[in-house]
Amino acid sequence: MTNKKLITIEKEGLLGLKSLVEVYEEVAAIRMQKVRGAVLQSRLFMAGLLEVFVKVREAYRKLPDKPATARRLNGRAVAVFVSANAGLYGDIVDRTFEVFSEYVRQEKPDVVVLGRLGVKMMGDKLSEVLYNYFDFSDDGIDVESFDLVMRYLIQFEKIVVFHGQFKTILTQVPVRTDVSGEGVAVEQVGLAEKAVREEGHYLFEPSVEDIARVFEGEILASIFEQSLHESQLSKFASRMLALDRSLENIDKRMQVVRVAERQVAHKIRNHKQLTTISGMTLWG
């Protein structure tokens, strides 16, 4: 009877867990569909924008007397790790952190972490590295938080963002996007590598200084914002995949429980039959 009671408790727990996982999976699917179309549509646009950004930056750097700008070419670099505030995002956050940590160990940049989960990862695996932390929502981009992060990042010449990127429902990959327009970013978004090294002469209107000033502010922020949307899309897709695998594991465990339930039922019936036969023999 004890075994039967334990099996019943486990069966009810699995059914309740399955219902909960199905709800989480449905919510993740709704969130993914909400941002998927916008992210994929803007991905190509941002790729082209980044190519123009690279050309403007190179033209500005060739000026003999560079006027002062909001973001000085000071050689400073910062690595931004876009993590999450909660779990259940599959392994995309962990895989992104591995790429990020390798870059930090090799390049020794300043470090910025977005999301509370990143704080735990830094403490576990990069405890010797100092970093700046900014709280950031998993569900959307808060304007106030975004502006706060951008005001800090704008002081660096090189800004490298590490985040997940959506490929298909089944495939999310960790990537790094250099929103400051370095060669890594051009390769990242699928542009030809020669775009960075391309030597050409361009006419800028009103002037390369004015255009560079616009790019280093508003457009740089747009590229960074696109990276955050890419991260959100990959995390929601990874959560769907992880929850779907959880449902498969729950179903497999449920099959084992049902087999055990039938075995216990057979044992109980056999015990009753043996008891009946024993009683009949005794009375005979």
C-alpha positions in Angstrom: 0.0 0.0 0.0 2.9 2.3 0.7 4.3 1.8 -2.8 0.9 2.5 -4.3 0.6 5.7 -2.3 4.0 7.0 -3.3 3.3 6.2 -7.0 0.0 8.1 -6.8 1.8 11.1 -5.2 4.5 11.1 -7.9 1.9 10.7 -10.7 -0.1 13.7 -9.4 3.1 15.7 -9.1 4.2 14.9 -12.7 0.7 15.9 -14.0 0.9 19.2 -12.1 4.5 19.9 -13.3 3.5 19.1 -16.9 0.6 21.6 -16.7 3.0 24.3 -15.3 5.6 23.6 -18.0 3.0 23.8 -20.8 1.9 27.2 -19.5 5.5 28.5 -19.4 6.1 27.2 -22.9 3.0 28.9 -24.2 4.1 32.2 -22.6 7.6 31.9 -24.1 6.1 31.2 -27.5 3.9 34.3 -27.3 6.9 36.5 -26.3 9.1 35.0 -29.0 6.5 35.6 -31.7 6.1 39.2 -30.4 9.7 40.1 -31.1 10.7 37.7 -33.8 9.3 39.5 -36.8 10.7 42.9 -35.7 14.2 41.5 -34.9 14.5 39.6 -38.2 13.3 42.5 -40.3 15.7 45.0 -38.7 18.7 42.6 -38.7 19.5 43.2 -42.4 18.9 46.9 -42.0 21.3 47.1 -39.1 23.8 45.1 -41.1 23.8 47.7 -43.8 23.8 50.5 -41.3 26.8 49.0 -39.6 28.7 48.9 -43.0 28.1 52.6 -43.5 29.1 53.2 -39.9 32.5 51.5 -40.5 33.1 53.7 -43.6 32.2 56.9 -41.8 34.4 56.0 -38.8 37.4 55.2 -41.1 37.0 58.5 -43.0 36.8 60.4 -39.7 40.0 58.8 -38.4 41.9 59.9 -41.5 41.1 63.6 -40.8 44.4 65.5 -40.0 42.7 67.5 -37.3 39.9 65.6 -35.6 37.4 67.9 -33.8 36.3 66.8 -30.3 33.4 64.4 -30.2 31.2 63.0 -27.5 33.0 59.6 -27.7 36.7 60.2 -27.9 39.0 57.8 -29.8 40.9 56.9 -26.6 41.7 53.2 -27.2 39.6 52.0 -24.3 37.5 48.9 -24.7 34.5 47.5 -22.8 32.9 44.0 -23.0 29.2 43.8 -22.3 27.7 40.5 -21.2 23.9 40.3 -21.7 22.7 37.7 -19.3 19.2 37.3 -17.7 17.4 37.8 -14.5 16.0 34.3 -14.2 16.6 30.8 -15.3 14.7 28.5 -17.7 16.5 29.9 -20.7 18.2 26.6 -21.7 22.0 26.8 -22.2 22.2 29.9 -24.4 23.2 32.2 -21.5 25.9 29.7 -20.3 27.3 29.3 -23.8 27.4 33.1 -24.3 29.2 33.5 -21.0 31.9 31.0 -22.1 32.6 33.1 -25.2 32.5 36.3 -23.1 34.9 35.0 -20.4 37.4 33.8 -23.0 37.4 37.3 -24.6 37.8 39.0 -21.2 40.8 36.8 -20.2 42.6 37.4 -23.5 41.8 41.1 -24.1 41.5 42.4 -20.5 38.8 45.0 -21.3 36.5 46.9 -18.9 33.5 44.7 -18.1 29.8 45.4 -18.0 27.2 42.8 -16.9 23.4 43.1 -17.7 21.1 40.9 -15.6 21.3 39.3 -12.2 22.2 35.8 -13.5 25.4 37.3 -14.9 26.5 38.4 -11.4 26.4 34.8 -10.2 28.4 33.7 -13.2 31.0 36.3 -12.7 31.3 35.3 -9.0 31.6 31.6 -9.9 34.0 31.8 -12.9 35.5 35.3 -13.1 35.7 36.3 -9.5 39.0 38.1 -10.0 37.6 40.5 -12.6 36.1 43.8 -11.6 32.9 44.8 -13.4 30.0 47.3 -13.5 26.5 45.9 -13.1 23.3 47.3 -14.6 19.9 45.8 -13.8 18.0 45.0 -17.0 14.6 43.5 -17.7 14.2 40.2 -19.6 10.8 41.1 -21.0 11.6 44.4 -22.8 13.9 47.4 -23.0 13.3 50.0 -20.4 14.2 53.5 -21.8 15.6 54.8 -18.5 17.8 51.7 -18.0 18.9 51.8 -21.6 19.9 55.5 -21.4 21.8 54.8 -18.2 23.9 52.0 -19.8 24.5 54.1 -23.0 25.8 57.0 -21.0 28.4 54.7 -19.5 29.3 52.9 -22.7 29.7 56.1 -24.8 33.0 56.9 -23.1 34.7 53.8 -24.7 36.1 53.6 -28.2 35.4 49.9 -28.6 32.2 48.4 -27.3 31.8 44.6 -27.7 28.4 43.1 -26.8 28.1 39.4 -26.1 24.6 38.0 -26.5 22.6 35.1 -28.0 21.4 35.2 -31.6 18.4 33.4 -33.0 19.0 31.2 -36.1 16.0 28.9 -36.0 13.7 27.6 -33.4 16.1 24.8 -32.7 19.3 26.8 -33.0 20.5 29.8 -31.0 24.2 30.7 -31.0 26.4 32.9 -28.8 27.8 35.8 -30.7 29.7 39.1 -30.2 28.6 42.3 -31.8 31.0 45.3 -31.9 28.6 48.1 -31.8 31.4 50.6 -32.2 32.0 49.5 -35.8 35.1 47.3 -35.6 35.8 44.4 -37.9 34.4 41.8 -35.6 31.0 43.4 -35.9 31.1 43.4 -39.7 31.9 39.7 -39.8 29.3 39.2 -37.1 26.4 40.4 -39.2 27.5 38.6 -42.3 29.1 41.5 -44.3 32.2 41.0 -46.4 35.4 41.4 -44.5 36.7 43.6 -47.2 34.2 46.2 -46.2 36.5 47.2 -43.3 39.7 47.3 -45.3 38.1 48.9 -48.4 40.0 52.0 -49.5 37.7 54.5 -51.1 37.0 58.2 -51.3 33.6 59.6 -50.3 31.9 62.9 -50.3 30.1 63.7 -47.0 27.3 66.2 -46.7 27.2 68.3 -44.5 30.6 67.0 -43.3 32.2 63.8 -42.0 32.5 65.4 -38.6 28.8 66.0 -38.3 27.9 62.6 -39.6 30.4 60.9 -37.3 28.8 62.8 -34.4 25.4 61.4 -35.3 26.7 57.9 -35.8 28.5 57.8 -32.4 25.3 58.7 -30.6 22.0 57.8 -32.0 23.0 55.1 -34.5 25.5 53.5 -32.1 22.6 53.3 -29.6 20.4 51.7 -32.3 22.9 49.0 -33.0 23.3 48.3 -29.3 19.5 48.1 -28.9 19.3 45.6 -31.8 21.8 43.5 -29.9 19.5 43.5 -26.9 16.5 42.5 -29.0 18.6 39.7 -30.5 19.4 38.5 -27.0 15.7 38.5 -26.0 14.7 36.5 -29.1 17.3 33.9 -28.6 16.5 33.5 -24.9 12.8 33.0 -25.5 13.5 30.5 -28.3 16.0 28.7 -26.1 13.4 28.6 -23.3 10.8 27.1 -25.6 13.3 24.4 -26.6 14.3 23.7 -23.0 10.7 23.4 -21.9 9.8 21.2 -24.8 12.6 18.8 -23.7 11.3 19.0 -20.2 7.9 17.9 -21.4 9.5 14.9 -23.2 11.3 13.9 -20.0 8.1 14.3 -18.0 6.2 12.0 -20.5 9.0 9.4 -20.2 8.9 9.5 -16.5 5.1 9.2 -16.6 5.4 6.0 -18.6 7.8 4.5 -16.0 5.3 5.5 -13.2 2.4 3.9 -15.1 4.3 0.7 -15.5 5.1 0.7 -11.8 1.5 1.4 -11.1 0.4 -1.6 -13.1 2.9 -3.8 -11.4 1.7 -2.7 -8.0 -1.9 -3.3 -9.0 -0.9 -6.8 -10.2 0.8 -7.5 -6.9 -2.2 -6.4 -4.9 -4.5 -8.6 -7.0 -2.2 -11.6 -6.7 -2.0 -11.0 -2.9 -5.8 -10.9 -2.7 -6.1 -14.1 -4.8 -3.5 -15.9 -2.7 -5.3 -14.8 0.5 -8.7 -16.1 -0.9 -7.1 -19.4 -1.9 -5.5 -19.8 1.5 -8.8 -19.1 3.2 -10.6 -21.6 1.1 -8.0 -24.2 1.9 -8.2 -23.5 5.6 -12.0 -23.8 5.7 -11.8 -27.0 3.6 
